Amino acid sequence: MAKGLTRQVVVDAALAVLDERGLDGLTVRAVAERLDVKAPALYWHVRDKQELLDEMGTRVWTDIARAAARRPGDDWRAVMLRYARAARAGLLAHRDGARAFSGTYLVDPEALRASEPGLAWLEGEGFPPAAAARSFSILTSFVVGHCIEEQARAQAPDDRYSVEKRDARVGAEANARVALTGRVLAGDAGELFEGLLDIVLAGIAGLRTGSDDRAARASEEVGGSP
């Protein structure tokens, strides 16, 4: 084993390679070259590229969880809102981050154990474990999918997603609705994310235990119908 070579050092180097070369250029050999060692030296720490990605993903998702930690006065929506925003920031912080870290396996059991208090708190907010798991799965899938599209657009040649070129292809005057959808998707990515996130959270609210009863009571209080 190369002296001074630790798993943390390997992950640091791998993240640097990812930022420089993208996911397609990330290989165990490229990481070894950055560390000025032979590739076999890294196999003491990772068996292959997938295990390397799992180690990197564990670092990124653990940092995301830390940034999204519950704060005094939070309710469930504030926690999930902060998680989604932290996840977007964490994935966008690295080139091809959404592609690289989606589906990665958390290799640190402590990171999993650390979620126990938060899950217990969410149960009091109306999300028993199964509902909490579904909620965060929905949120994570939304954020990852949005970031894949966002990074694809940001890293593409300048005219690949040109609204003007799209209008010219479809005929904007005759296809006004199609042209409008193109402008919505080509708008500010952060604003689009926030608008869609509100919709996602509104749907997640329906997973809360007794949400139908609460909605019915609220409607009755204002003189409406369920």
Residue frames as qw, qx, qy, qz and C-alpha x, y, z in Angstrom:
[[0.000, 0.888, 0.459, 0.000, 0.00, 0.00, 0.00],
 [0.385, 0.564, -0.041, 0.729, 1.36, 3.40, -1.00],
 [0.369, -0.302, -0.502, 0.721, 2.41, 5.43, 2.04],
 [0.075, 0.281, 0.173, -0.941, -0.07, 8.14, 3.01],
 [0.338, -0.092, -0.608, -0.713, -2.72, 6.81, 0.64],
 [0.230, 0.199, 0.780, -0.547, -6.05, 6.65, 2.47],
 [0.205, 0.556, 0.785, 0.179, -9.63, 6.22, 1.33],
 [0.014, 0.875, 0.271, -0.401, -10.27, 9.91, 2.02],
 [0.165, -0.572, 0.449, 0.666, -7.31, 10.91, -0.13],
 [0.242, 0.141, 0.848, 0.449, -8.56, 8.65, -2.92],
 [0.143, 0.745, 0.649, -0.047, -12.05, 10.18, -2.77],
 [0.072, -0.814, 0.018, 0.575, -10.62, 13.71, -2.80],
 [0.177, -0.351, 0.653, 0.647, -8.61, 12.88, -5.92],
 [0.221, 0.362, 0.865, 0.267, -11.56, 11.17, -7.58],
 [0.113, 0.841, 0.448, -0.280, -13.79, 14.21, -7.07],
 [0.087, -0.710, 0.292, 0.635, -11.09, 16.40, -8.59],
 [0.205, -0.071, 0.821, 0.528, -10.86, 14.10, -11.62],
 [0.201, 0.616, 0.761, 0.011, -14.64, 14.13, -11.99],
 [0.054, 0.868, 0.183, -0.458, -14.69, 17.93, -11.98],
 [0.110, -0.586, 0.512, 0.619, -11.91, 18.07, -14.58],
 [0.016, 0.168, -0.860, -0.482, -12.93, 15.26, -16.93],
 [0.692, -0.019, -0.128, -0.710, -16.58, 14.45, -16.22],
 [0.831, -0.174, 0.440, -0.292, -18.08, 11.07, -15.47],
 [0.908, 0.415, -0.048, -0.003, -16.87, 9.47, -18.71],
 [0.458, 0.668, -0.470, 0.350, -13.29, 10.48, -17.93],
 [0.497, -0.590, 0.499, -0.395, -13.40, 9.21, -14.36],
 [0.893, 0.113, -0.436, -0.007, -11.45, 5.95, -14.12],
 [0.805, -0.561, 0.045, 0.188, -9.42, 4.27, -11.43],
 [0.743, 0.156, 0.119, 0.640, -6.36, 4.75, -13.63],
 [0.150, 0.740, 0.100, 0.648, -7.03, 8.49, -13.97],
 [0.557, -0.807, 0.007, -0.196, -7.33, 8.82, -10.19],
 [0.873, -0.282, 0.094, 0.387, -4.09, 6.88, -9.73],
 [0.561, 0.441, 0.108, 0.692, -2.31, 9.14, -12.19],
 [0.148, -0.854, -0.045, -0.497, -3.50, 12.19, -10.28],
 [0.710, -0.687, 0.143, -0.060, -2.10, 10.69, -7.08],
 [0.286, 0.726, -0.625, 0.019, 1.13, 9.72, -8.87],
 [0.522, -0.270, 0.794, -0.158, 0.75, 6.05, -8.02],
 [0.179, 0.062, -0.882, -0.431, 0.08, 2.88, -10.00],
 [0.623, -0.236, -0.295, -0.685, -3.53, 1.80, -10.35],
 [0.694, -0.179, -0.694, 0.070, -3.06, -1.38, -8.25],
 [0.209, 0.053, -0.554, 0.804, -2.29, 0.81, -5.22],
 [0.424, -0.147, 0.039, -0.893, -5.88, 2.03, -5.29],
 [0.704, -0.144, -0.604, -0.345, -7.31, -1.48, -5.16],
 [0.312, -0.068, -0.755, 0.573, -6.43, -1.60, -1.48],
 [0.151, 0.217, 0.378, -0.887, -9.23, 0.95, -1.06],
 [0.657, 0.394, 0.125, -0.630, -11.68, 0.41, -3.96],
 [0.668, 0.023, 0.726, 0.164, -12.24, -2.67, -6.09],
 [0.371, 0.393, 0.619, 0.569, -13.54, -0.94, -9.21],
 [0.005, 0.271, 0.157, 0.950, -15.12, 2.24, -10.55],
 [0.495, -0.575, -0.484, -0.436, -18.52, 1.47, -9.05],
 [0.658, -0.511, -0.413, 0.368, -17.07, 1.12, -5.57],
 [0.355, -0.015, -0.040, 0.934, -15.17, 4.35, -6.15],
 [0.215, -0.430, -0.340, -0.808, -18.43, 6.07, -7.09],
 [0.618, -0.585, -0.520, -0.075, -20.09, 4.63, -3.98],
 [0.567, -0.339, -0.291, 0.692, -17.35, 6.13, -1.82],
 [0.123, 0.129, 0.142, 0.974, -17.68, 9.47, -3.60],
 [0.383, -0.506, -0.499, -0.590, -21.46, 9.36, -3.39],
 [0.609, -0.534, -0.526, 0.259, -21.32, 8.59, 0.32],
 [0.372, -0.184, -0.148, 0.898, -19.22, 11.71, 0.82],
 [0.091, -0.224, -0.302, -0.922, -21.57, 13.90, -1.21],
 [0.508, -0.513, -0.557, -0.412, -24.85, 12.58, 0.21],
 [0.574, -0.449, -0.499, 0.469, -23.52, 12.73, 3.77],
 [0.211, -0.088, -0.048, 0.972, -22.61, 16.38, 3.23],
 [0.290, -0.357, -0.459, -0.760, -26.10, 16.97, 1.80],
 [0.583, -0.533, -0.612, -0.028, -27.73, 15.36, 4.85],
 [0.466, -0.330, -0.349, 0.743, -25.60, 17.49, 7.15],
 [0.026, 0.066, 0.147, 0.987, -26.60, 20.67, 5.31],
 [0.448, -0.367, -0.505, -0.640, -30.26, 19.66, 5.47],
 [0.326, -0.176, -0.812, 0.452, -30.26, 18.86, 9.21],
 [0.280, -0.761, -0.548, -0.206, -33.35, 19.84, 11.15],
 [0.202, 0.265, -0.285, 0.899, -33.28, 23.20, 12.93],
 [0.015, 0.376, 0.681, -0.629, -35.32, 24.58, 15.84],
 [0.360, 0.485, 0.175, -0.778, -38.78, 25.61, 14.73],
 [0.201, 0.204, -0.761, -0.583, -38.78, 23.44, 11.59],
 [0.792, 0.152, 0.383, -0.450, -41.82, 21.55, 10.43],
 [0.772, 0.086, 0.592, 0.216, -41.74, 18.66, 7.96],
 [0.562, 0.789, 0.213, 0.131, -42.01, 20.97, 4.94],
 [0.046, -0.940, 0.338, 0.034, -39.06, 23.10, 6.01],
 [0.603, -0.425, 0.655, 0.164, -36.90, 19.99, 6.45],
 [0.723, 0.330, 0.567, 0.216, -37.83, 18.51, 3.09],
 [0.355, 0.932, 0.055, 0.046, -37.46, 21.88, 1.37],
 [0.218, -0.838, 0.488, 0.104, -33.97, 22.28, 2.82],
 [0.706, -0.150, 0.665, 0.189, -33.06, 18.72, 1.83],
 [0.671, 0.607, 0.394, 0.161, -34.13, 19.24, -1.78],
 [0.199, 0.968, -0.143, 0.050, -32.21, 22.51, -2.04],
 [0.427, -0.680, 0.587, 0.108, -29.13, 21.03, -0.39],
 [0.773, 0.097, 0.602, 0.177, -29.28, 18.01, -2.71],
 [0.560, 0.797, 0.178, 0.140, -29.46, 20.23, -5.77],
 [0.029, -0.936, 0.351, -0.021, -26.52, 22.32, -4.56],
 [0.613, -0.468, 0.629, 0.101, -24.48, 19.23, -3.69],
 [0.774, 0.305, 0.519, 0.196, -25.06, 17.55, -7.06],
 [0.445, 0.877, 0.090, 0.161, -24.45, 20.71, -9.07],
 [0.336, -0.859, 0.357, 0.146, -21.20, 21.31, -7.18],
 [0.485, -0.332, 0.734, 0.340, -19.54, 18.59, -9.27],
 [0.387, 0.382, -0.536, -0.646, -19.42, 18.13, -13.01],
 [0.606, -0.020, -0.720, -0.337, -21.90, 15.39, -13.96],
 [0.151, -0.232, 0.740, -0.614, -22.72, 15.18, -10.26],
 [0.731, 0.055, 0.231, -0.640, -26.33, 14.11, -10.76],
 [0.839, 0.307, -0.403, -0.198, -25.37, 11.31, -13.13],
 [0.386, 0.422, -0.750, 0.331, -22.41, 10.25, -11.02],
 [0.075, -0.167, 0.750, -0.636, -24.11, 10.06, -7.63],
 [0.751, -0.036, -0.002, -0.659, -27.60, 8.85, -8.49],
 [0.953, 0.024, -0.251, -0.170, -28.02, 5.25, -7.40],
 [0.356, 0.482, -0.692, 0.403, -24.80, 5.16, -5.41],
 [0.767, -0.397, -0.505, 0.014, -24.70, 2.93, -2.33],
 [0.271, -0.834, 0.296, -0.378, -24.01, 4.47, 1.07],
 [0.753, 0.183, -0.584, 0.241, -20.99, 2.56, 2.33],
 [0.106, 0.286, -0.586, 0.750, -20.79, 4.24, 5.74],
 [0.391, -0.486, -0.780, -0.036, -23.24, 2.62, 8.21],
 [0.229, -0.390, -0.418, 0.788, -22.83, 5.60, 10.52],
 [0.147, 0.027, -0.272, -0.951, -24.44, 7.78, 7.86],
 [0.463, -0.334, -0.700, -0.429, -27.48, 5.51, 7.95],
 [0.447, -0.433, -0.675, 0.397, -27.61, 5.34, 11.74],
 [0.141, -0.160, -0.167, 0.963, -27.47, 9.14, 11.89],
 [0.292, -0.225, -0.440, -0.819, -30.86, 9.34, 10.17],
 [0.341, -0.372, -0.855, 0.117, -32.70, 7.54, 13.00],
 [0.080, -0.441, -0.472, 0.759, -33.50, 10.65, 15.13],
 [0.210, 0.216, -0.261, -0.917, -34.77, 12.53, 12.09],
 [0.377, -0.167, -0.801, -0.433, -37.01, 9.66, 11.06],
 [0.257, -0.428, -0.776, 0.386, -38.40, 9.45, 14.59],
 [0.040, 0.388, 0.185, -0.902, -39.15, 13.18, 14.50],
 [0.287, 0.071, -0.534, -0.792, -40.86, 12.88, 11.10],
 [0.267, -0.331, -0.903, -0.055, -43.13, 10.22, 12.54],
 [0.091, -0.533, -0.542, 0.643, -44.43, 12.86, 14.93],
 [0.154, 0.385, -0.187, -0.890, -44.99, 15.11, 11.91],
 [0.751, 0.358, 0.227, -0.507, -47.30, 12.53, 10.35],
 [0.633, 0.545, -0.516, -0.189, -44.75, 10.51, 8.34],
 [0.870, -0.324, 0.370, -0.032, -44.30, 6.96, 9.67],
 [0.447, -0.463, 0.621, 0.447, -41.13, 5.24, 8.37],
 [0.528, 0.333, 0.702, 0.343, -42.69, 3.91, 5.15],
 [0.241, 0.916, 0.319, 0.038, -44.20, 7.30, 4.29],
 [0.239, -0.862, 0.288, 0.342, -40.93, 9.07, 5.12],
 [0.542, -0.187, 0.681, 0.457, -39.03, 6.66, 2.86],
 [0.443, 0.604, 0.600, 0.282, -41.45, 7.27, -0.01],
 [0.031, 0.978, 0.134, -0.154, -41.31, 11.01, 0.54],
 [0.290, -0.740, 0.450, 0.408, -37.54, 11.21, 0.36],
 [0.557, 0.094, 0.720, 0.403, -37.49, 8.82, -2.59],
 [0.340, 0.817, 0.447, 0.127, -39.85, 11.16, -4.45],
 [0.109, -0.961, 0.107, 0.229, -37.77, 14.20, -3.51],
 [0.477, -0.485, 0.590, 0.435, -34.47, 12.57, -4.43],
 [0.549, 0.343, 0.676, 0.353, -35.79, 11.31, -7.76],
 [0.228, 0.932, 0.280, 0.022, -37.11, 14.77, -8.59],
 [0.218, -0.888, 0.281, 0.290, -33.86, 16.53, -7.65],
 [0.549, -0.256, 0.667, 0.433, -31.62, 14.05, -9.46],
 [0.504, 0.535, 0.614, 0.288, -33.74, 14.14, -12.61],
 [0.116, 0.982, 0.137, -0.059, -33.91, 17.92, -12.59],
 [0.334, -0.781, 0.409, 0.335, -30.14, 18.22, -12.04],
 [0.626, 0.044, 0.656, 0.419, -29.34, 15.78, -14.84],
 [0.388, 0.763, 0.442, 0.269, -31.31, 17.99, -17.22],
 [0.125, -0.984, 0.027, 0.127, -29.90, 21.18, -15.71],
 [0.487, -0.575, 0.510, 0.414, -26.30, 20.00, -16.03],
 [0.611, 0.302, 0.616, 0.396, -26.87, 18.69, -19.55],
 [0.259, 0.904, 0.288, 0.179, -28.08, 22.11, -20.61],
 [0.275, -0.925, 0.192, 0.180, -25.35, 23.99, -18.73],
 [0.532, -0.455, 0.604, 0.381, -22.55, 21.84, -20.14],
 [0.673, 0.482, 0.524, 0.203, -23.86, 21.66, -23.72],
 [0.365, 0.149, 0.298, 0.870, -22.59, 23.78, -26.63],
 [0.077, 0.236, 0.223, -0.943, -24.07, 27.27, -26.53],
 [0.461, 0.143, -0.274, -0.832, -26.66, 26.74, -29.27],
 [0.146, -0.062, -0.984, -0.077, -27.76, 23.17, -28.52],
 [0.057, -0.567, -0.781, 0.256, -30.78, 24.30, -26.50],
 [0.021, -0.072, 0.118, 0.990, -31.29, 27.59, -28.30],
 [0.354, 0.523, 0.609, -0.480, -34.91, 28.71, -28.01],
 [0.353, 0.630, -0.223, -0.655, -34.60, 30.53, -31.33],
 [0.161, 0.281, -0.879, -0.351, -33.43, 27.37, -33.13],
 [0.168, 0.256, 0.926, -0.221, -36.25, 25.40, -31.52],
 [0.372, 0.610, 0.309, -0.627, -38.80, 28.00, -32.62],
 [0.310, 0.536, -0.516, -0.592, -37.43, 27.87, -36.15],
 [0.035, 0.097, -0.982, -0.155, -37.74, 24.08, -36.25],
 [0.124, 0.411, 0.874, -0.227, -41.31, 23.84, -34.97],
 [0.016, -0.501, -0.443, -0.743, -42.67, 27.10, -36.37],
 [0.131, -0.180, -0.605, 0.765, -43.33, 29.25, -33.32],
 [0.344, 0.057, -0.033, -0.937, -46.22, 31.23, -34.81],
 [0.680, -0.056, -0.521, -0.514, -48.19, 28.16, -35.84],
 [0.744, -0.220, -0.612, 0.150, -47.22, 26.15, -32.76],
 [0.132, -0.729, 0.215, -0.636, -47.55, 28.73, -30.00],
 [0.813, -0.523, 0.097, -0.237, -48.10, 26.22, -27.21],
 [0.929, 0.060, -0.071, 0.358, -45.03, 24.20, -28.17],
 [0.383, 0.601, -0.181, 0.678, -42.98, 27.40, -28.33],
 [0.428, -0.728, 0.151, -0.513, -44.21, 28.43, -24.88],
 [0.935, -0.352, 0.025, 0.033, -43.19, 25.12, -23.30],
 [0.770, 0.309, -0.123, 0.544, -39.73, 25.60, -24.77],
 [0.069, 0.693, -0.190, 0.692, -39.40, 29.00, -23.17],
 [0.720, -0.613, 0.083, -0.313, -40.54, 27.67, -19.79],
 [0.961, -0.154, 0.020, 0.231, -37.93, 24.91, -19.85],
 [0.637, 0.400, -0.065, 0.656, -35.22, 27.26, -21.10],
 [0.217, -0.886, -0.005, -0.411, -35.86, 29.80, -18.36],
 [0.088, -0.656, 0.614, -0.430, -33.94, 30.27, -15.14],
 [0.610, 0.010, -0.792, 0.016, -33.15, 26.81, -13.81],
 [0.123, -0.019, -0.703, 0.700, -33.37, 27.86, -10.18],
 [0.456, 0.072, 0.146, -0.875, -36.80, 29.42, -10.61],
 [0.711, 0.066, -0.545, -0.440, -38.04, 26.36, -12.49],
 [0.444, 0.035, -0.838, 0.315, -36.69, 24.10, -9.73],
 [0.100, 0.046, 0.568, -0.815, -38.41, 26.08, -6.97],
 [0.592, 0.080, -0.104, -0.795, -41.74, 26.11, -8.81],
 [0.723, 0.057, -0.649, -0.229, -41.67, 22.37, -9.42],
 [0.287, 0.079, -0.802, 0.518, -40.50, 21.70, -5.88],
 [0.385, -0.019, 0.344, -0.856, -43.61, 23.42, -4.50],
 [0.769, 0.083, -0.316, -0.550, -45.74, 21.04, -6.58],
 [0.604, 0.138, -0.773, 0.137, -43.77, 17.99, -5.41],
 [0.055, 0.067, -0.701, 0.708, -44.13, 18.98, -1.75],
 [0.582, -0.002, 0.086, -0.809, -47.85, 19.53, -2.20],
 [0.799, 0.081, -0.519, -0.294, -48.09, 15.95, -3.42],
 [0.439, 0.149, -0.780, 0.421, -45.94, 14.62, -0.59],
 [0.313, -0.198, 0.412, -0.832, -48.28, 16.26, 1.92],
 [0.799, -0.048, -0.215, -0.560, -50.84, 13.65, 0.92],
 [0.676, 0.128, -0.710, 0.150, -48.62, 10.90, 2.35],
 [0.089, -0.324, 0.594, -0.731, -49.02, 12.20, 5.88],
 [0.185, -0.304, -0.921, 0.157, -51.04, 10.02, 8.22],
 [0.000, 0.681, 0.613, -0.399, -54.55, 11.43, 8.51],
 [0.138, -0.157, 0.248, 0.946, -53.95, 14.03, 5.81],
 [0.171, -0.412, -0.683, -0.579, -57.44, 13.47, 4.35],
 [0.375, -0.679, -0.603, 0.185, -59.04, 13.97, 7.78],
 [0.319, -0.473, -0.110, 0.814, -57.04, 17.16, 8.38],
 [0.042, 0.067, 0.464, 0.882, -57.97, 18.50, 4.97],
 [0.261, -0.562, -0.714, -0.326, -61.64, 17.75, 5.61],
 [0.380, -0.669, -0.465, 0.439, -61.57, 19.50, 8.99],
 [0.248, -0.305, 0.112, 0.913, -59.82, 22.53, 7.54],
 [0.066, -0.269, -0.604, -0.747, -62.40, 22.74, 4.76],
 [0.330, -0.655, -0.678, -0.049, -65.27, 22.52, 7.25],
 [0.372, -0.542, -0.297, 0.693, -63.75, 25.30, 9.36],
 [0.043, -0.257, 0.233, 0.937, -63.88, 27.72, 6.42],
 [0.555, 0.413, 0.339, -0.638, -67.36, 26.60, 5.43],
 [0.425, 0.432, -0.615, -0.504, -66.37, 24.53, 2.42],
 [0.966, -0.011, 0.066, -0.251, -66.76, 20.88, 1.52],
 [0.669, -0.423, 0.551, 0.265, -64.06, 18.17, 1.69]]
